[in-house]
Amino acid sequence: MTDAGFVIAAYGVILGGLALYTVTLWRRLRAAASRDDEGR
């Protein structure tokens, strides 16, 4: 397995991207919910 470092790096990039997407989505949903609460 001479390419193990590249495989691990690729998994890290993918997991980092998913984590960033999850945090962004969570923040947007939270902001939308707080805007909805203010309108009531």
KEDOTI-291993 format. One line per 10 residues: number of its first residue (from 1); for each residue y, x, z negated of N, C-alpha, C. Coordinates in steps of 0.001 Angstrom, whole numbers, padded with zeros to 6 digits, always signed. Example, Ala and Ser with C-alpha at 12.3 -4.5 7.8 and 13.67 -1.06 7.14 Angstrom:
KEDOTI-291993
1) -005690,+013190,-007800,-004500,+012300,-007800,-003300,+013200,-007800; -002250,+012850,-007080,-001060,+013670,-007140,+000030,+012900,-007870
end
This chain:
KEDOTI-291993
1) -001191,+000842,+000000,+000000,+000000,+000000,+001251,+000885,+000000; +001561,+001420,+001127,+002741,+002281,+001218,+004033,+001477,+001270; +003931,+000191,+001603,+005130,-000637,+001734,+005362,-001522,+000514; +004743,-001198,-000596,+004865,-002047,-001785,+006312,-002138,-002259; +007055,-001081,-002162,+008455,-001098,-002577,+009286,-002076,-001759; +009019,-002116,-000462,+009752,-003043,+000404,+009377,-004493,+000102; +008099,-004724,-000176,+007649,-006079,-000495,+008285,-006547,-001802; +008310,-005679,-002798,+008917,-006029,-004088,+010417,-006268,-003917; +011068,-005444,-003116,+012500,-005627,-002863,+012762,-006949,-002150; +011917,-007294,-001201,+012087,-008555,-000477,+011930,-009740,-001426
11) +010929,-009692,-002295,+010760,-010755,-003283,+011981,-010837,-004198; +012530,-009709,-004574,+013709,-009695,-005422,+014905,-010341,-004741; +015094,-010036,-003457,+016201,-010625,-002704,+016020,-012135,-002595; +014805,-012569,-002295,+014536,-014001,-002156,+014742,-014717,-003488; +014213,-014164,-004567,+014373,-014796,-005878,+015834,-014792,-006320; +016553,-013723,-006021,+017975,-013672,-006341,+018758,-014730,-005574; +018439,-014906,-004308,+019093,-015936,-003504,+018790,-017333,-004021; +017550,-017578,-004391,+017188,-018884,-004953,+017895,-019131,-006278; +018009,-018104,-007102,+018706,-018252,-008385,+020179,-018556,-008151; +020797,-017858,-007222,+022206,-018099,-006902,+022410,-019518,-006360
21) +021516,-019957,-005481,+021600,-021310,-004939,+021431,-022349,-006040; +020495,-022125,-006956,+020252,-023064,-008046,+021471,-023175,-008952; +022073,-022047,-009305,+023258,-022061,-010170,+024414,-022761,-009472; +024607,-022480,-008180,+025689,-023118,-007421,+025484,-024627,-007355; +024264,-025043,-007067,+023973,-026471,-006990,+024164,-027147,-008340; +023722,-026502,-009402,+023857,-027056,-010752,+025336,-027232,-011112; +026154,-026229,-010783,+027591,-026328,-011067,+028244,-027453,-010279; +027872,-027589,-008997,+028466,-028644,-008175,+028065,-030024,-008685; +026808,-030174,-009083,+026364,-031462,-009609,+027058,-031786,-010924; +027250,-030768,-011755,+027944,-030971,-013026,+029395,-031364,-012797
31) +030056,-030720,-011847,+031447,-031040,-011537,+031546,-032455,-010969; +030609,-032845,-010128,+030627,-034190,-009560,+030401,-035231,-010647; +029530,-034945,-011581,+029265,-035886,-012670,+030497,-036030,-013565; +031203,-034933,-013810,+032384,-035027,-014664,+033518,-035772,-013939; +033619,-035611,-012627,+034610,-036380,-011865,+034274,-037862,-011903; +032990,-038171,-011836,+032553,-039570,-011881,+032849,-040185,-013228; +032673,-039413,-014305,+032955,-039907,-015647,+034442,-040169,-015838; +035294,-039334,-015225,+036743,-039501,-015367,+037224,-040753,-014644; +036525,-041144,-013600,+036952,-042299,-012821,+036644,-043627,-013487; +035821,-043634,-014472,+035414,-044894,-015114,+036353,-045305,-016195
end
